[in-house]
């Protein structure tokens, strides 16, 4: 399988319309890190559902369904749904590489079904879930940093290779704006000549669209116009 950089080098050339922009999920390291983060996130959701179920069971332990109000009926419906749902667990085959940080490795072992002591009572079960929740949440935070770091590195590498095409596109964009500004100036000059010749406005014959963009662009002869500022920015960036 060609690497992300190889694909990029092969695709970045010529017209910007044909430039191949790679995706982060073309990179195997990024995909693996993202999948691991997804595994941890799914595991955390499973723990949260179990915790909600236990909280609701404790709430209804001493209450009779005959005395339910509207809120209780809604909560009982949620409890029944939680009991019916099949709680997804992390596959035992989830890879734990040797270099996996301890917090993440411990969370994966927990989610993969490593046996835990049976809680003595309901309160102990709640406390156990709280510890599991904190452990997996800490692992998610750590793995999120890993995923972000990989994405940052890949994004920088891709941006560096795309830069020549990007800068060439910026130049073409600006040159097109220059031409628009020049033609807009010609339109203004022609209208001025018509007016100065005493000719009445005949927009029914000399029609034109009422567009704002050429007016916002302005003229290169005016220092504080949009297009003059555009040019100065590109010059400052070394693109022009």
C-alpha positions, 0 to 999 in steps of 0.5 A: 500500500502506497504511503500517504506521502507517496500518494501526495507526491504522485498527485500534486502536480499541474492544474489545481483542479486535478490536484489530489488532496489526500485524506488523513484516514489514508494514513495507517498510523492515524487510522489505528490511533483513531480506531483506538480512540473510538474503542475507548469512547464506545467503552465509556458510553457502555459504562455510562449506560450501566451507571444510569441503569443502576441509578434508576434501579436504586431510584425505583427500589422503594417506589410503586409503579401505581404511584408513578407520575409523568416523570416516573413513567418517562424514567421507567421507560428509559430503565426498560430500554437500558435493560433491553439494550445489548451493551457493546463491549470492546472486542478482546482482540483490541490491539495493545501495543508494547508502547501503549501508555499504561493508562490506555492499556489498563482501560483496554484490558478493563473494557475487553472483559478482564474479570473484576471482583463481584461487588458486594452490594449496589453501592459498591457496584456504583463505586466500581463503575465510577472508578472504571468511568474515570479510568476510561475517561483518562485514557480517552483524554490521553489517546485524543492527544495522540490522535491530534498529534498525528493529525497535526504532523500529517497536516503539516507534511501535506500542507508543505507539499501542497504549498507550491500548488496553493501559491500558484492558485493564489496568484491566478486568483489575484490575477483574475481579480486584477482583470475584473478590477480593470474591466470594472474601471472600463465600465465606470469610464464608459458610463461616465462618458455617456453621462458627461455627453448629456445622454439620458440613462437608458438601462432598458437598452444599456442594461447591466447586472446589479452586482456588488463584488466588483465595487467591493474589489475597487481599483488598484489605483486606490491604496486602501481598496480591497484589491490593493490590500490583497496585493500587499498581503500576497507580497508580504507572504512572498507569493507575489 
